[in-house]
Amino acid sequence: MKQVRMSLFPVLMLALICFSIPSHAIAQGSSDLTIEVGVICKQIEERAPVDADTTFVVSVEKLYCFTKITGAEEATTISHVWYWGETERARIELPVRSISWRTYTAKRIQEHEVGNWRVDVLDAEGTVLKTIRFSITP
């Protein structure tokens, strides 16, 4: 009888460890994500976009893509993918850790990068949730 108890001990310990891990630490669901706010802006202050617009002069040097995501019932990720024309210029993965989450990325704008831009906001599976279009003028 003692041998049976001793052989069950590791199994019981493993089960206890597995059930004690929070489910949100494992899950990566993003089925109901919504981009409530998605803008390009010149600054972020107190976790909010400042000077949001759709046209910027090239001398701006740096822009931010701000997103407010709602609907994440479990921890997941989104990505901001910056495009100049059809050329991907940056891809940044960001955590989403609550049902309402604000996050942003930044991109330096070089003098020759005049023209049409966009940022695609993707969920963890790569589905486009929102496209934010803007332009850079001379």
N, C-alpha and C positions, 0 to 999 in steps of 0.2 A: 504494500500500500504506500509506503514511503517513497518507493521508486516512481510510482505513478504520479504522485504529487510533485516530485522533483522534476519530472519530465514535462509536466504541464506548466511549471513556473515560467520558463522562458516564453512560452506561447501566450500566457496571460499577461506578462509584462509587455510584450510587443503589442498586444491588443490594447492595453491601457495607454501606451504611448500614442498609437494611431488615433484613438478616440479623443485624446486630449489636445491634438493639434486643431486649432480653429479652422473651420471650413473656409473662411474668407482668405486664409493664407494660401490655400491650394487652388481655389477657383479662379477662373479668368473670364467669367462671362461678361459679354458686352452687348447682349441682344437688344436692349432697350435704351441705348445711349442716344442722347439728343444734344446737339450743340445749340445751347440757348443763346449764347453770344459768341460771335466769331468775327474779330476785327483786326485790321492792321493799324498800328499806331506808332507814334514817335517815342512814347515813354510809358512806363508802368509806375504808378505811384499808389501806395497803400493798397496793393493787389487789385488795381483797377486801371483800365486803359486810359491814356491821356492823348489828346490830339489825334483821334481816329479819323481816317479819311480813306479815299480810294485813289488819290493822286498825290504823289510826292515828288519834290525836285531831287535830282541826283546828289546834291550837296547834303542831303539828310544824313548820310553816312551809315546810319543804323536804324533798322525798323524792328518792331515786335509784332508777333502774331499772338493775340490773346484769345483764349477760349474758355468759356464756362460750359462745363459738361454736366448734364443731369441724367438721372436714371440708372446709374451704376449701382446695382444692388450688391455687387461683389467687387473686390479689387480687380482692376484690369489695367490696360494701357491704351493710349492713343498715340498717334504719330502726327507730327507736322512735317509735311513734305513741301519744301520751297522750290518753285519752278520759275526760271527766267525763260520766257517763251516756252519751248518744250524741253528745255534742258534742266534736269534736276540739279539744284545747287546745294541742297542740304536735306537731311532726313534725321529727325530727332524723335526718339521714343520717350514718352512721358507717362508717369504713373497716374492713375485715377484711383483714389482710395476712399471715396465716399459717394453718396447719392447726389451731392452737389459739390463740384470741384472746379476750381479755377487754376489755370496754368498758362504758361506762355513760353515762347522761344524768341530768340533774337537772331537777326541776320545783318551782317555788314554789307552795305551796298557799295560796289566799286564804281568808279567814274564811267566806265564803259557799259555798265549794265542798265542802259536806258531801254524802255519798252514795256511790254506787257508782262506781268508777273501773276502768280497765283500761289496759294498755299492750299494743298489738299489735306484735310483732317481725316485720318484713317482710324478705324477701330483696330482691335488686336488681331482680327482676321484679315485686315487689309482692305476692308470695304470703305469707300469714301462716304463719310458722314456729312461733309460740307466742303465746298470749294469757295475760297475767299479770293476774289480777283482785285488787283490794283495795278497801277502803272507808275513808272518812274519817268519823269520828263527831264530834259537838259537844264 
